[in-house]
Amino acid sequence: MQPGRIRNSNFTYTAPEGMDNCQDLHVQVFDDGDVRIMSSAWIPTPEEVKLIAAGQPIHLHIYGNGHPVVSMTVPED
């Protein structure tokens, strides 16, 4: 999957220096009450679309020592 542009993006994680296969990640950062939320958009490649349509799951990889609270959605617009 490739990072996309999320509506109302207000922060960009830049690709680490020397990582040619990594792109900037544009996120929307906002507070929902007492919780900070960061949202990003991801676009599947044509091959990934075929795999998803065939029933393959989407894997979420977390780098670090813990698993934060996450959610995944598909916007209707």
N, CA, C and O atoms as a Tripos MOL2 file, in Angstrom:
@<TRIPOS>MOLECULE
protein
  308   307    77     0     0
PROTEIN
NO_CHARGES

@<TRIPOS>ATOM
      1 N           0.8480   -1.1770    0.0000 N.3       1 MET1
      2 CA          0.0000    0.0000    0.0000 C.3       1 MET1
      3 C           0.8890    1.2340    0.0000 C.2       1 MET1
      4 O           2.0000    1.2270    0.5290 O.2       1 MET1
      5 N           0.3780    2.2690   -0.5960 N.am      2 GLN2
      6 CA          1.1010    3.5290   -0.6680 C.3       2 GLN2
      7 C           0.3620    4.5760    0.1660 C.2       2 GLN2
      8 O          -0.8680    4.5950    0.1780 O.2       2 GLN2
      9 N           1.0930    5.4440    0.8590 N.am      3 PRO3
     10 CA          0.4090    6.4950    1.6070 C.3       3 PRO3
     11 C          -0.3040    7.4440    0.6560 C.2       3 PRO3
     12 O           0.2240    7.8110   -0.3940 O.2       3 PRO3
     13 N          -1.5030    7.8290    1.0400 N.am      4 GLY4
     14 CA         -2.2820    8.7840    0.2610 C.3       4 GLY4
     15 C          -2.3260   10.1220    0.9810 C.2       4 GLY4
     16 O          -1.6380   10.3260    1.9810 O.2       4 GLY4
     17 N          -3.1260   11.0110    0.4710 N.am      5 ARG5
     18 CA         -3.3320   12.3210    1.0990 C.3       5 ARG5
     19 C          -4.6760   12.3150    1.7960 C.2       5 ARG5
     20 O          -5.7090   12.0980    1.1620 O.2       5 ARG5
     21 N          -4.6700   12.5520    3.0950 N.am      6 ILE6
     22 CA         -5.9140   12.6000    3.8420 C.3       6 ILE6
     23 C          -6.4350   14.0380    3.8560 C.2       6 ILE6
     24 O          -5.6610   14.9910    3.9400 O.2       6 ILE6
     25 N          -7.7390   14.1730    3.7720 N.am      7 ARG7
     26 CA         -8.3460   15.5010    3.8150 C.3       7 ARG7
     27 C          -7.9900   16.1840    5.1450 C.2       7 ARG7
     28 O          -7.9480   15.5360    6.1910 O.2       7 ARG7
     29 N          -7.7430   17.4660    5.0930 N.am      8 ASN8
     30 CA         -7.4040   18.2790    6.2720 C.3       8 ASN8
     31 C          -6.0840   17.8600    6.9230 C.2       8 ASN8
     32 O          -5.9120   18.0090    8.1320 O.2       8 ASN8
     33 N          -5.1630   17.3430    6.1280 N.am      9 SER9
     34 CA         -3.8440   16.9890    6.6420 C.3       9 SER9
     35 C          -3.2020   18.2200    7.2740 C.2       9 SER9
     36 O          -3.2160   19.3050    6.6940 O.2       9 SER9
     37 N          -2.6410   18.0420    8.4660 N.am     10 ASN10
     38 CA         -2.0000   19.1740    9.1410 C.3      10 ASN10
     39 C          -0.6310   18.8220    9.7310 C.2      10 ASN10
     40 O          -0.0600   19.5900   10.5060 O.2      10 ASN10
     41 N          -0.1180   17.6520    9.3510 N.am     11 PHE11
     42 CA          1.2160   17.2630    9.7940 C.3      11 PHE11
     43 C           1.7720   16.2560    8.8020 C.2      11 PHE11
     44 O           1.0250   15.4540    8.2420 O.2      11 PHE11
     45 N           3.0810   16.2940    8.5820 N.am     12 THR12
     46 CA          3.7240   15.3530    7.6650 C.3      12 THR12
     47 C           4.9080   14.6830    8.3520 C.2      12 THR12
     48 O           5.8170   15.3480    8.8480 O.2      12 THR12
     49 N           4.8780   13.3550    8.3690 N.am     13 TYR13
     50 CA          6.0410   12.5930    8.7820 C.3      13 TYR13
     51 C           6.8980   12.4430    7.5340 C.2      13 TYR13
     52 O           6.4540   11.8630    6.5420 O.2      13 TYR13
     53 N           8.1050   12.9540    7.5740 N.am     14 THR14
     54 CA          8.9610   12.8770    6.3940 C.3      14 THR14
     55 C           9.7030   11.5480    6.3630 C.2      14 THR14
     56 O          10.0220   10.9650    7.3990 O.2      14 THR14
     57 N           9.9650   11.0920    5.1580 N.am     15 ALA15
     58 CA         10.6720    9.8330    4.9830 C.3      15 ALA15
     59 C          12.0660    9.9460    5.5970 C.2      15 ALA15
     60 O          12.7310   10.9700    5.4350 O.2      15 ALA15
     61 N          12.5090    8.9150    6.2930 N.am     16 PRO16
     62 CA         13.8600    8.9460    6.8660 C.3      16 PRO16
     63 C          14.9190    9.0850    5.7770 C.2      16 PRO16
     64 O          14.7890    8.5140    4.6940 O.2      16 PRO16
     65 N          15.9420    9.8320    6.0670 N.am     17 GLU17
     66 CA         17.0340   10.0290    5.1160 C.3      17 GLU17
     67 C          17.6520    8.6830    4.7450 C.2      17 GLU17
     68 O          17.9260    7.8530    5.6110 O.2      17 GLU17
     69 N          17.8640    8.4850    3.4650 N.am     18 GLY18
     70 CA         18.4900    7.2650    2.9930 C.3      18 GLY18
     71 C          17.5280    6.1200    2.7170 C.2      18 GLY18
     72 O          17.9410    5.0720    2.2200 O.2      18 GLY18
     73 N          16.2510    6.3040    3.0320 N.am     19 MET19
     74 CA         15.2590    5.2490    2.7550 C.3      19 MET19
     75 C          14.5450    5.5890    1.4540 C.2      19 MET19
     76 O          13.5320    6.2880    1.4540 O.2      19 MET19
     77 N          15.0750    5.0950    0.3640 N.am     20 ASP20
     78 CA         14.5450    5.4250   -0.9550 C.3      20 ASP20
     79 C          13.1690    4.8330   -1.2160 C.2      20 ASP20
     80 O          12.4200    5.3630   -2.0370 O.2      20 ASP20
     81 N          12.8190    3.7500   -0.5390 N.am     21 ASN21
     82 CA         11.5330    3.1120   -0.7730 C.3      21 ASN21
     83 C          10.4530    3.6000    0.1930 C.2      21 ASN21
     84 O           9.4130    2.9540    0.3260 O.2      21 ASN21
     85 N          10.6770    4.7070    0.8550 N.am     22 CYS22
     86 CA          9.7610    5.2480    1.8560 C.3      22 CYS22
     87 C           9.2870    6.6290    1.4180 C.2      22 CYS22
     88 O          10.0830    7.4380    0.9410 O.2      22 CYS22
     89 N           7.9950    6.8980    1.5790 N.am     23 GLN23
     90 CA          7.4280    8.1850    1.1930 C.3      23 GLN23
     91 C           6.9860    8.9630    2.4250 C.2      23 GLN23
     92 O           6.8050    8.3990    3.5040 O.2      23 GLN23
     93 N           6.8170   10.2700    2.2430 N.am     24 ASP24
     94 CA          6.2710   11.0830    3.3210 C.3      24 ASP24
     95 C           4.8550   10.6140    3.6420 C.2      24 ASP24
     96 O           4.1320   10.1520    2.7600 O.2      24 ASP24
     97 N           4.4670   10.7370    4.9070 N.am     25 LEU25
     98 CA          3.1360   10.3510    5.3500 C.3      25 LEU25
     99 C           2.4160   11.5910    5.8610 C.2      25 LEU25
    100 O           2.8140   12.1740    6.8690 O.2      25 LEU25
    101 N           1.3620   11.9910    5.1680 N.am     26 HIS26
    102 CA          0.5630   13.1530    5.5390 C.3      26 HIS26
    103 C          -0.5760   12.6810    6.4490 C.2      26 HIS26
    104 O          -1.3280   11.7730    6.0970 O.2      26 HIS26
    105 N          -0.6900   13.3040    7.6130 N.am     27 VAL27
    106 CA         -1.6940   12.8860    8.5850 C.3      27 VAL27
    107 C          -2.5370   14.0720    9.0230 C.2      27 VAL27
    108 O          -2.1350   15.2290    8.9020 O.2      27 VAL27
    109 N          -3.7080   13.7510    9.5320 N.am     28 GLN28
    110 CA         -4.5510   14.7420   10.1910 C.3      28 GLN28
    111 C          -4.4520   14.4430   11.6820 C.2      28 GLN28
    112 O          -4.7620   13.3350   12.1220 O.2      28 GLN28
    113 N          -4.0250   15.4220   12.4470 N.am     29 VAL29
    114 CA         -3.8890   15.2870   13.8930 C.3      29 VAL29
    115 C          -4.9720   16.1370   14.5440 C.2      29 VAL29
    116 O          -5.1240   17.3160   14.2240 O.2      29 VAL29
    117 N          -5.7290   15.5250   15.4690 N.am     30 PHE30
    118 CA         -6.7710   16.2780   16.1600 C.3      30 PHE30
    119 C          -7.0420   15.6480   17.5140 C.2      30 PHE30
    120 O          -6.6800   14.4980   17.7610 O.2      30 PHE30
    121 N          -7.6770   16.4070   18.3800 N.am     31 ASP31
    122 CA         -8.0420   15.9130   19.7050 C.3      31 ASP31
    123 C          -9.5280   15.5780   19.7110 C.2      31 ASP31
    124 O         -10.3500   16.3420   19.2070 O.2      31 ASP31
    125 N          -9.8580   14.4380   20.2820 N.am     32 ASP32
    126 CA        -11.2450   14.0210   20.4540 C.3      32 ASP32
    127 C         -11.4720   13.8750   21.9520 C.2      32 ASP32
    128 O         -11.3590   12.7830   22.5110 O.2      32 ASP32
    129 N         -11.7910   14.9800   22.5830 N.am     33 GLY33
    130 CA        -11.8960   14.9730   24.0420 C.3      33 GLY33
    131 C         -10.5110   14.8920   24.6320 C.2      33 GLY33
    132 O          -9.6850   15.7740   24.3990 O.2      33 GLY33
    133 N         -10.2420   13.8460   25.3960 N.am     34 ASP34
    134 CA         -8.9510   13.6680   26.0560 C.3      34 ASP34
    135 C          -7.9790   12.8200   25.2360 C.2      34 ASP34
    136 O          -6.8900   12.4940   25.7070 O.2      34 ASP34
    137 N          -8.3670   12.4660   24.0210 N.am     35 VAL35
    138 CA         -7.5560   11.5440   23.2220 C.3      35 VAL35
    139 C          -7.0480   12.2470   21.9660 C.2      35 VAL35
    140 O          -7.8270   12.8620   21.2370 O.2      35 VAL35
    141 N          -5.7500   12.1560   21.7170 N.am     36 ARG36
    142 CA         -5.1580   12.6620   20.4730 C.3      36 ARG36
    143 C          -5.2900   11.5770   19.4160 C.2      36 ARG36
    144 O          -4.9850   10.4120   19.6680 O.2      36 ARG36
    145 N          -5.7480   11.9690   18.2290 N.am     37 ILE37
    146 CA         -5.9430   11.0240   17.1330 C.3      37 ILE37
    147 C          -5.1190   11.4770   15.9430 C.2      37 ILE37
    148 O          -5.0860   12.6650   15.6210 O.2      37 ILE37
    149 N          -4.4550   10.5360   15.2900 N.am     38 MET38
    150 CA         -3.7490   10.8050   14.0340 C.3      38 MET38
    151 C          -4.3390    9.8730   12.9870 C.2      38 MET38
    152 O          -4.3720    8.6580   13.1800 O.2      38 MET38
    153 N          -4.8030   10.4370   11.8820 N.am     39 SER39
    154 CA         -5.3930    9.6460   10.8090 C.3      39 SER39
    155 C          -4.5580    9.7960    9.5540 C.2      39 SER39
    156 O          -4.0810   10.8870    9.2420 O.2      39 SER39
    157 N          -4.3820    8.6980    8.8360 N.am     40 SER40
    158 CA         -3.6710    8.7160    7.5650 C.3      40 SER40
    159 C          -4.4830    7.9280    6.5490 C.2      40 SER40
    160 O          -5.3580    7.1420    6.9130 O.2      40 SER40
    161 N          -4.1870    8.1430    5.2810 N.am     41 ALA41
    162 CA         -4.8840    7.4390    4.2040 C.3      41 ALA41
    163 C          -3.9010    6.5380    3.4760 C.2      41 ALA41
    164 O          -2.7390    6.8990    3.2870 O.2      41 ALA41
    165 N          -4.3660    5.3720    3.0720 N.am     42 TRP42
    166 CA         -3.5240    4.3940    2.3730 C.3      42 TRP42
    167 C          -4.2620    3.9030    1.1410 C.2      42 TRP42
    168 O          -5.4610    3.6310    1.1870 O.2      42 TRP42
    169 N          -3.5360    3.7960    0.0440 N.am     43 ILE43
    170 CA         -4.1250    3.3940   -1.2260 C.3      43 ILE43
    171 C          -3.5220    2.0530   -1.6390 C.2      43 ILE43
    172 O          -2.3080    1.9460   -1.8150 O.2      43 ILE43
    173 N          -4.3630    1.0300   -1.7940 N.am     44 PRO44
    174 CA         -3.8270   -0.2610   -2.2140 C.3      44 PRO44
    175 C          -3.3940   -0.2230   -3.6770 C.2      44 PRO44
    176 O          -3.9840    0.4800   -4.4970 O.2      44 PRO44
    177 N          -2.3600   -0.9860   -3.9830 N.am     45 THR45
    178 CA         -1.9140   -1.1260   -5.3620 C.3      45 THR45
    179 C          -2.9450   -1.9720   -6.1200 C.2      45 THR45
    180 O          -3.7680   -2.6340   -5.4870 O.2      45 THR45
    181 N          -2.9200   -1.9660   -7.4380 N.am     46 PRO46
    182 CA         -3.8550   -2.8140   -8.1890 C.3      46 PRO46
    183 C          -3.7600   -4.2920   -7.7950 C.2      46 PRO46
    184 O          -4.7820   -4.9740   -7.7210 O.2      46 PRO46
    185 N          -2.5640   -4.7870   -7.5450 N.am     47 GLU47
    186 CA         -2.4130   -6.1760   -7.1150 C.3      47 GLU47
    187 C          -3.0490   -6.3930   -5.7480 C.2      47 GLU47
    188 O          -3.6980   -7.4150   -5.5240 O.2      47 GLU47
    189 N          -2.8700   -5.4470   -4.8340 N.am     48 GLU48
    190 CA         -3.4830   -5.5680   -3.5050 C.3      48 GLU48
    191 C          -5.0030   -5.5140   -3.5920 C.2      48 GLU48
    192 O          -5.6850   -6.2130   -2.8420 O.2      48 GLU48
    193 N          -5.5490   -4.6970   -4.4940 N.am     49 VAL49
    194 CA         -6.9990   -4.6430   -4.6930 C.3      49 VAL49
    195 C          -7.5200   -6.0250   -5.0920 C.2      49 VAL49
    196 O          -8.5470   -6.4720   -4.5820 O.2      49 VAL49
    197 N          -6.8190   -6.6980   -5.9940 N.am     50 LYS50
    198 CA         -7.2120   -8.0460   -6.4210 C.3      50 LYS50
    199 C          -7.1820   -9.0180   -5.2440 C.2      50 LYS50
    200 O          -8.1000   -9.8190   -5.0690 O.2      50 LYS50
    201 N          -6.1220   -8.9430   -4.4410 N.am     51 LEU51
    202 CA         -6.0050   -9.8320   -3.2850 C.3      51 LEU51
    203 C          -7.1020   -9.5700   -2.2610 C.2      51 LEU51
    204 O          -7.6640  -10.5140   -1.7070 O.2      51 LEU51
    205 N          -7.4130   -8.3150   -2.0030 N.am     52 ILE52
    206 CA         -8.4760   -7.9590   -1.0570 C.3      52 ILE52
    207 C          -9.8180   -8.4630   -1.5790 C.2      52 ILE52
    208 O         -10.6010   -9.0490   -0.8320 O.2      52 ILE52
    209 N         -10.0810   -8.2310   -2.8740 N.am     53 ALA53
    210 CA        -11.3350   -8.6910   -3.4760 C.3      53 ALA53
    211 C         -11.4640  -10.2130   -3.4150 C.2      53 ALA53
    212 O         -12.5730  -10.7430   -3.3610 O.2      53 ALA53
    213 N         -10.3250  -10.9160   -3.4230 N.am     54 ALA54
    214 CA        -10.3260  -12.3720   -3.3400 C.3      54 ALA54
    215 C         -10.4460  -12.8680   -1.8980 C.2      54 ALA54
    216 O         -10.4590  -14.0750   -1.6570 O.2      54 ALA54
    217 N         -10.5330  -11.9480   -0.9440 N.am     55 GLY55
    218 CA        -10.7380  -12.3350    0.4480 C.3      55 GLY55
    219 C          -9.5170  -12.2870    1.3370 C.2      55 GLY55
    220 O          -9.6020  -12.6430    2.5120 O.2      55 GLY55
    221 N          -8.3850  -11.8570    0.8130 N.am     56 GLN56
    222 CA         -7.1920  -11.7600    1.6490 C.3      56 GLN56
    223 C          -7.3630  -10.6170    2.6570 C.2      56 GLN56
    224 O          -7.9350   -9.5820    2.3170 O.2      56 GLN56
    225 N          -6.8800  -10.7900    3.8780 N.am     57 PRO57
    226 CA         -7.0010   -9.7280    4.8780 C.3      57 PRO57
    227 C          -5.9680   -8.6290    4.6530 C.2      57 PRO57
    228 O          -4.9820   -8.8070    3.9390 O.2      57 PRO57
    229 N          -6.2240   -7.5140    5.2750 N.am     58 ILE58
    230 CA         -5.2610   -6.4090    5.3160 C.3      58 ILE58
    231 C          -4.5390   -6.5200    6.6520 C.2      58 ILE58
    232 O          -5.1890   -6.5850    7.6950 O.2      58 ILE58
    233 N          -3.2230   -6.5420    6.6420 N.am     59 HIS59
    234 CA         -2.4440   -6.6250    7.8780 C.3      59 HIS59
    235 C          -1.9870   -5.2340    8.2900 C.2      59 HIS59
    236 O          -1.5600   -4.4430    7.4490 O.2      59 HIS59
    237 N          -2.0740   -4.9360    9.5650 N.am     60 LEU60
    238 CA         -1.5790   -3.6930   10.1480 C.3      60 LEU60
    239 C          -0.3200   -4.0460   10.9190 C.2      60 LEU60
    240 O          -0.3660   -4.8610   11.8400 O.2      60 LEU60
    241 N           0.8050   -3.4420   10.5550 N.am     61 HIS61
    242 CA          2.0790   -3.7060   11.2300 C.3      61 HIS61
    243 C           2.3870   -2.5460   12.1660 C.2      61 HIS61
    244 O           2.3250   -1.3850   11.7600 O.2      61 HIS61
    245 N           2.7160   -2.8520   13.4080 N.am     62 ILE62
    246 CA          3.0700   -1.8540   14.4130 C.3      62 ILE62
    247 C           4.5460   -2.0440   14.7410 C.2      62 ILE62
    248 O           4.9710   -3.1430   15.0980 O.2      62 ILE62
    249 N           5.3190   -0.9820   14.6210 N.am     63 TYR63
    250 CA          6.7450   -1.0480   14.9470 C.3      63 TYR63
    251 C           6.9370   -0.4850   16.3440 C.2      63 TYR63
    252 O           6.4850    0.6220   16.6360 O.2      63 TYR63
    253 N           7.5950   -1.2290   17.1970 N.am     64 GLY64
    254 CA          7.8280   -0.7970   18.5650 C.3      64 GLY64
    255 C           7.5520   -1.9340   19.5280 C.2      64 GLY64
    256 O           7.4470   -3.0920   19.1220 O.2      64 GLY64
    257 N           7.4340   -1.6040   20.7990 N.am     65 ASN65
    258 CA          7.3000   -2.6180   21.8360 C.3      65 ASN65
    259 C           5.8840   -2.8250   22.3370 C.2      65 ASN65
    260 O           5.6620   -3.6520   23.2210 O.2      65 ASN65
    261 N           4.9250   -2.0980   21.7990 N.am     66 GLY66
    262 CA          3.5570   -2.2500   22.2510 C.3      66 GLY66
    263 C           2.6040   -2.0480   21.0970 C.2      66 GLY66
    264 O           2.9990   -1.5910   20.0250 O.2      66 GLY66
    265 N           1.3550   -2.3880   21.3150 N.am     67 HIS67
    266 CA          0.3390   -2.2210   20.2760 C.3      67 HIS67
    267 C          -0.6290   -1.1320   20.7260 C.2      67 HIS67
    268 O          -1.4120   -1.3330   21.6550 O.2      67 HIS67
    269 N          -0.5720    0.0220   20.0650 N.am     68 PRO68
    270 CA         -1.4810    1.0950   20.4530 C.3      68 PRO68
    271 C          -2.9070    0.7810   20.0180 C.2      68 PRO68
    272 O          -3.1370   -0.1120   19.2020 O.2      68 PRO68
    273 N          -3.8460    1.5150   20.5630 N.am     69 VAL69
    274 CA         -5.2330    1.3950   20.1370 C.3      69 VAL69
    275 C          -5.3160    1.9250   18.7100 C.2      69 VAL69
    276 O          -4.8720    3.0410   18.4390 O.2      69 VAL69
    277 N          -5.8750    1.1430   17.8020 N.am     70 VAL70
    278 CA         -5.9830    1.5430   16.3960 C.3      70 VAL70
    279 C          -7.3720    1.2100   15.8830 C.2      70 VAL70
    280 O          -8.0940    0.4140   16.4830 O.2      70 VAL70
    281 N          -7.7420    1.8290   14.7610 N.am     71 SER71
    282 CA         -8.9260    1.4280   14.0360 C.3      71 SER71
    283 C          -8.6650    1.6630   12.5580 C.2      71 SER71
    284 O          -7.8130    2.4710   12.1880 O.2      71 SER71
    285 N          -9.4070    0.9500   11.7130 N.am     72 MET72
    286 CA         -9.2990    1.1270   10.2800 C.3      72 MET72
    287 C         -10.6990    1.3040    9.7330 C.2      72 MET72
    288 O         -11.6100    0.5800   10.1360 O.2      72 MET72
    289 N         -10.8940    2.2480    8.8240 N.am     73 THR73
    290 CA        -12.2000    2.5110    8.2420 C.3      73 THR73
    291 C         -12.0640    2.7720    6.7550 C.2      73 THR73
    292 O         -10.9600    2.9730    6.2490 O.2      73 THR73
    293 N         -13.1760    2.7700    6.0650 N.am     74 VAL74
    294 CA        -13.2500    3.2020    4.6780 C.3      74 VAL74
    295 C         -14.2480    4.3470    4.6430 C.2      74 VAL74
    296 O         -15.4300    4.1290    4.9080 O.2      74 VAL74
    297 N         -13.8040    5.5810    4.3180 N.am     75 PRO75
    298 CA        -14.7380    6.6950    4.3030 C.3      75 PRO75
    299 C         -15.7520    6.5520    3.1760 C.2      75 PRO75
    300 O         -15.4540    5.9690    2.1330 O.2      75 PRO75
    301 N         -16.9460    7.0850    3.3880 N.am     76 GLU76
    302 CA        -18.0060    6.9800    2.3950 C.3      76 GLU76
    303 C         -17.9080    8.0410    1.3140 C.2      76 GLU76
    304 O         -18.6200    7.9560    0.3140 O.2      76 GLU76
    305 N         -17.0470    9.0420    1.4830 N.am     77 ASP77
    306 CA        -16.9620   10.1060    0.4770 C.3      77 ASP77
    307 C         -15.6600   10.0840   -0.2750 C.2      77 ASP77
    308 O         -15.4410   10.9170   -1.1530 O.2      77 ASP77
@<TRIPOS>BOND
     1     1     2 1
     2     2     3 1
     3     3     4 2
     4     3     5 am
     5     5     6 1
     6     6     7 1
     7     7     8 2
     8     7     9 am
     9     9    10 1
    10    10    11 1
    11    11    12 2
    12    11    13 am
    13    13    14 1
    14    14    15 1
    15    15    16 2
    16    15    17 am
    17    17    18 1
    18    18    19 1
    19    19    20 2
    20    19    21 am
    21    21    22 1
    22    22    23 1
    23    23    24 2
    24    23    25 am
    25    25    26 1
    26    26    27 1
    27    27    28 2
    28    27    29 am
    29    29    30 1
    30    30    31 1
    31    31    32 2
    32    31    33 am
    33    33    34 1
    34    34    35 1
    35    35    36 2
    36    35    37 am
    37    37    38 1
    38    38    39 1
    39    39    40 2
    40    39    41 am
    41    41    42 1
    42    42    43 1
    43    43    44 2
    44    43    45 am
    45    45    46 1
    46    46    47 1
    47    47    48 2
    48    47    49 am
    49    49    50 1
    50    50    51 1
    51    51    52 2
    52    51    53 am
    53    53    54 1
    54    54    55 1
    55    55    56 2
    56    55    57 am
    57    57    58 1
    58    58    59 1
    59    59    60 2
    60    59    61 am
    61    61    62 1
    62    62    63 1
    63    63    64 2
    64    63    65 am
    65    65    66 1
    66    66    67 1
    67    67    68 2
    68    67    69 am
    69    69    70 1
    70    70    71 1
    71    71    72 2
    72    71    73 am
    73    73    74 1
    74    74    75 1
    75    75    76 2
    76    75    77 am
    77    77    78 1
    78    78    79 1
    79    79    80 2
    80    79    81 am
    81    81    82 1
    82    82    83 1
    83    83    84 2
    84    83    85 am
    85    85    86 1
    86    86    87 1
    87    87    88 2
    88    87    89 am
    89    89    90 1
    90    90    91 1
    91    91    92 2
    92    91    93 am
    93    93    94 1
    94    94    95 1
    95    95    96 2
    96    95    97 am
    97    97    98 1
    98    98    99 1
    99    99   100 2
   100    99   101 am
   101   101   102 1
   102   102   103 1
   103   103   104 2
   104   103   105 am
   105   105   106 1
   106   106   107 1
   107   107   108 2
   108   107   109 am
   109   109   110 1
   110   110   111 1
   111   111   112 2
   112   111   113 am
   113   113   114 1
   114   114   115 1
   115   115   116 2
   116   115   117 am
   117   117   118 1
   118   118   119 1
   119   119   120 2
   120   119   121 am
   121   121   122 1
   122   122   123 1
   123   123   124 2
   124   123   125 am
   125   125   126 1
   126   126   127 1
   127   127   128 2
   128   127   129 am
   129   129   130 1
   130   130   131 1
   131   131   132 2
   132   131   133 am
   133   133   134 1
   134   134   135 1
   135   135   136 2
   136   135   137 am
   137   137   138 1
   138   138   139 1
   139   139   140 2
   140   139   141 am
   141   141   142 1
   142   142   143 1
   143   143   144 2
   144   143   145 am
   145   145   146 1
   146   146   147 1
   147   147   148 2
   148   147   149 am
   149   149   150 1
   150   150   151 1
   151   151   152 2
   152   151   153 am
   153   153   154 1
   154   154   155 1
   155   155   156 2
   156   155   157 am
   157   157   158 1
   158   158   159 1
   159   159   160 2
   160   159   161 am
   161   161   162 1
   162   162   163 1
   163   163   164 2
   164   163   165 am
   165   165   166 1
   166   166   167 1
   167   167   168 2
   168   167   169 am
   169   169   170 1
   170   170   171 1
   171   171   172 2
   172   171   173 am
   173   173   174 1
   174   174   175 1
   175   175   176 2
   176   175   177 am
   177   177   178 1
   178   178   179 1
   179   179   180 2
   180   179   181 am
   181   181   182 1
   182   182   183 1
   183   183   184 2
   184   183   185 am
   185   185   186 1
   186   186   187 1
   187   187   188 2
   188   187   189 am
   189   189   190 1
   190   190   191 1
   191   191   192 2
   192   191   193 am
   193   193   194 1
   194   194   195 1
   195   195   196 2
   196   195   197 am
   197   197   198 1
   198   198   199 1
   199   199   200 2
   200   199   201 am
   201   201   202 1
   202   202   203 1
   203   203   204 2
   204   203   205 am
   205   205   206 1
   206   206   207 1
   207   207   208 2
   208   207   209 am
   209   209   210 1
   210   210   211 1
   211   211   212 2
   212   211   213 am
   213   213   214 1
   214   214   215 1
   215   215   216 2
   216   215   217 am
   217   217   218 1
   218   218   219 1
   219   219   220 2
   220   219   221 am
   221   221   222 1
   222   222   223 1
   223   223   224 2
   224   223   225 am
   225   225   226 1
   226   226   227 1
   227   227   228 2
   228   227   229 am
   229   229   230 1
   230   230   231 1
   231   231   232 2
   232   231   233 am
   233   233   234 1
   234   234   235 1
   235   235   236 2
   236   235   237 am
   237   237   238 1
   238   238   239 1
   239   239   240 2
   240   239   241 am
   241   241   242 1
   242   242   243 1
   243   243   244 2
   244   243   245 am
   245   245   246 1
   246   246   247 1
   247   247   248 2
   248   247   249 am
   249   249   250 1
   250   250   251 1
   251   251   252 2
   252   251   253 am
   253   253   254 1
   254   254   255 1
   255   255   256 2
   256   255   257 am
   257   257   258 1
   258   258   259 1
   259   259   260 2
   260   259   261 am
   261   261   262 1
   262   262   263 1
   263   263   264 2
   264   263   265 am
   265   265   266 1
   266   266   267 1
   267   267   268 2
   268   267   269 am
   269   269   270 1
   270   270   271 1
   271   271   272 2
   272   271   273 am
   273   273   274 1
   274   274   275 1
   275   275   276 2
   276   275   277 am
   277   277   278 1
   278   278   279 1
   279   279   280 2
   280   279   281 am
   281   281   282 1
   282   282   283 1
   283   283   284 2
   284   283   285 am
   285   285   286 1
   286   286   287 1
   287   287   288 2
   288   287   289 am
   289   289   290 1
   290   290   291 1
   291   291   292 2
   292   291   293 am
   293   293   294 1
   294   294   295 1
   295   295   296 2
   296   295   297 am
   297   297   298 1
   298   298   299 1
   299   299   300 2
   300   299   301 am
   301   301   302 1
   302   302   303 1
   303   303   304 2
   304   303   305 am
   305   305   306 1
   306   306   307 1
   307   307   308 2
@<TRIPOS>SUBSTRUCTURE
     1 MET1         2 RESIDUE 1 A MET
     2 GLN2         6 RESIDUE 1 A GLN
     3 PRO3        10 RESIDUE 1 A PRO
     4 GLY4        14 RESIDUE 1 A GLY
     5 ARG5        18 RESIDUE 1 A ARG
     6 ILE6        22 RESIDUE 1 A ILE
     7 ARG7        26 RESIDUE 1 A ARG
     8 ASN8        30 RESIDUE 1 A ASN
     9 SER9        34 RESIDUE 1 A SER
    10 ASN10       38 RESIDUE 1 A ASN
    11 PHE11       42 RESIDUE 1 A PHE
    12 THR12       46 RESIDUE 1 A THR
    13 TYR13       50 RESIDUE 1 A TYR
    14 THR14       54 RESIDUE 1 A THR
    15 ALA15       58 RESIDUE 1 A ALA
    16 PRO16       62 RESIDUE 1 A PRO
    17 GLU17       66 RESIDUE 1 A GLU
    18 GLY18       70 RESIDUE 1 A GLY
    19 MET19       74 RESIDUE 1 A MET
    20 ASP20       78 RESIDUE 1 A ASP
    21 ASN21       82 RESIDUE 1 A ASN
    22 CYS22       86 RESIDUE 1 A CYS
    23 GLN23       90 RESIDUE 1 A GLN
    24 ASP24       94 RESIDUE 1 A ASP
    25 LEU25       98 RESIDUE 1 A LEU
    26 HIS26      102 RESIDUE 1 A HIS
    27 VAL27      106 RESIDUE 1 A VAL
    28 GLN28      110 RESIDUE 1 A GLN
    29 VAL29      114 RESIDUE 1 A VAL
    30 PHE30      118 RESIDUE 1 A PHE
    31 ASP31      122 RESIDUE 1 A ASP
    32 ASP32      126 RESIDUE 1 A ASP
    33 GLY33      130 RESIDUE 1 A GLY
    34 ASP34      134 RESIDUE 1 A ASP
    35 VAL35      138 RESIDUE 1 A VAL
    36 ARG36      142 RESIDUE 1 A ARG
    37 ILE37      146 RESIDUE 1 A ILE
    38 MET38      150 RESIDUE 1 A MET
    39 SER39      154 RESIDUE 1 A SER
    40 SER40      158 RESIDUE 1 A SER
    41 ALA41      162 RESIDUE 1 A ALA
    42 TRP42      166 RESIDUE 1 A TRP
    43 ILE43      170 RESIDUE 1 A ILE
    44 PRO44      174 RESIDUE 1 A PRO
    45 THR45      178 RESIDUE 1 A THR
    46 PRO46      182 RESIDUE 1 A PRO
    47 GLU47      186 RESIDUE 1 A GLU
    48 GLU48      190 RESIDUE 1 A GLU
    49 VAL49      194 RESIDUE 1 A VAL
    50 LYS50      198 RESIDUE 1 A LYS
    51 LEU51      202 RESIDUE 1 A LEU
    52 ILE52      206 RESIDUE 1 A ILE
    53 ALA53      210 RESIDUE 1 A ALA
    54 ALA54      214 RESIDUE 1 A ALA
    55 GLY55      218 RESIDUE 1 A GLY
    56 GLN56      222 RESIDUE 1 A GLN
    57 PRO57      226 RESIDUE 1 A PRO
    58 ILE58      230 RESIDUE 1 A ILE
    59 HIS59      234 RESIDUE 1 A HIS
    60 LEU60      238 RESIDUE 1 A LEU
    61 HIS61      242 RESIDUE 1 A HIS
    62 ILE62      246 RESIDUE 1 A ILE
    63 TYR63      250 RESIDUE 1 A TYR
    64 GLY64      254 RESIDUE 1 A GLY
    65 ASN65      258 RESIDUE 1 A ASN
    66 GLY66      262 RESIDUE 1 A GLY
    67 HIS67      266 RESIDUE 1 A HIS
    68 PRO68      270 RESIDUE 1 A PRO
    69 VAL69      274 RESIDUE 1 A VAL
    70 VAL70      278 RESIDUE 1 A VAL
    71 SER71      282 RESIDUE 1 A SER
    72 MET72      286 RESIDUE 1 A MET
    73 THR73      290 RESIDUE 1 A THR
    74 VAL74      294 RESIDUE 1 A VAL
    75 PRO75      298 RESIDUE 1 A PRO
    76 GLU76      302 RESIDUE 1 A GLU
    77 ASP77      306 RESIDUE 1 A ASP
